[in-house]
Amino acid sequence: MERNLKNVLVISFGFLLLFTAYGGLQSLQSSLHSEEGLGVASLSVLYAALILSSMFLPPILIKKLGCKWTIAGSMCCYIAFSLGNFYASWYTLIPTSVILGLGGAPLWSAKCTYLTIAGNSYAEKAGKNGKDVINQYFGVFFLIFQSSGIWGNLISSLIFSQASNKVEISEENLACCGAYDCMTDTTNTTGSAEPSNSLIYTLLGIYTASGVLAVLLIVIFLDQIKSDQAETEKETLETPSFWSTFLATFQHLKDKRQCLLIPLTMYSGFEQGFLSGDYTKAYVTCALGIHYVGYVMICFSAVNSLCSLLFGKISQFTGRKLLFALATVTNITCIIALLLWKPHPEQFAVIFVFPALWGLSDAIWQTQTNGLYGILFEKHKEAAFANYRLWESFGFVIAFGYSTKLQIYIKLYILLSVLVLSMVTYGAVEYLEAKSSPGTPTATKKENVEPLTQETHM
């Protein structure tokens, strides 16, 4: 097997094991730790820490440790969160949420940097187009990674189904389902009985073991990788100061293309937050019961995983603009339908159609946006991908922040507005790229890149 592809597979399966655990835990936080809102508070703290981490940690760790050991060390932060759930309290869950948040940005930045360098390295040796190889690598990664949602939800569904007691859903409660929800707790009364501590500990034990296996896989089988540029500059430049590295992420905003991509990047957080937080509550739990949430998310993850591979491969033939257009049309259609449709147990299949279509769209947002960052900002990938995690996290924080304050229809209108804005600003990025000749960067590009490159690689 070609070496770069082997490394891509190692990273992909490492993330699969890690996020099988974390994805399952994240979706259960509000249910397992509902006392005083501890579960929701832990997620809020987690994403706030992730934003802070995005501002300064990725360049520092990647430069000092390299991509491999940054990935391995950051994965340990996720294991700490799993351990914190064993004895969940404000004194255990909140600190471990902070630890996970701090490790999140370096993990994703190192992964994106590794795949981009590996793609360019293989393209150079094989005489292929770099952006095509990068898109294929991201497609393979997301094919394997997105399936973590299947296994994580399947594990929790199988374990907790042993203690589930189905509750009949009244017509009065059904009237509060959908876009014009009643903003009451009636949707929470349709769930299953709380699982026993032994079942919870069994689940947490499986999740923790999965995280440990992920770290071992990376440590043993992943090759260290460095770009020629990074090696050259490491020899001639000193290690960056904390402050200069902290500023590097924000100096990347001097590039107008990065600024124009902020709405698109934030939308990724908005749309994922809506599906996992609002759709599951107002459409799935309300109409069918909480024991169906896992199966709905499995449907989303399965479609997302398959489409990630498909779009990663066909992007070289269709181009990214056509795929972004497909995702936009699909999401807008879903949003309008969700505004008009009233969920009911008799429409069982329809409830699964929306997460399937959402999975198709999310596959495009994830593969193409990650690939776009790698292609546009190849010379300063660490700062670019740190910005990606920063703005996506802002999208999550905002979505979680107003989750309990607004009705579903208002959230759908917000989602629609952000999507339209994202496509306008993304179109501006494509226009700027079309104006510049492929082989001759414009003066504006050089002006934006040079000061940042120095700060980022110091």
Disulfide bonds with the S-S distance in Angstrom:
Cys176-Cys182 1.95
Cys177-Cys286 1.86
